[in-house]
Amino acid sequence: MMDGVVDEMLLVSEEALADARTALEAGLGVTAELAAAASLAGLSSDPMAGEEAVLVIVTGSNVEAGI
């Protein structure tokens, strides 16, 4: 379904998702749901990250404060 559209997919852990969400809130003041933090979690989990210019899209804020 994604052939020719997506260059690469990466599986990340629940812990990586939570860490990315925390980083978004602490660093940028962005409250995001776990799924919205997935792109940052993937970028943070990739040892080659930062070798090239990247764009991280964060969408969704369907989360209660303090969760």
WOURQUI-V62003 format. One record per run of one state. SS is the DSSP state (hx for helix, st for strand, lp for the rest). FROM is the first residue (numbers start at 0). LEN is the number of residues. If there is no record, write none. Layout:
BEGIN
ss=SS from=FROM len=LEN
ss=SS from=FROM len=LEN
END
This chain:
BEGIN
ss=lp from=0 len=13
ss=hx from=13 len=15
ss=lp from=28 len=6
ss=hx from=34 len=11
ss=lp from=45 len=22
END
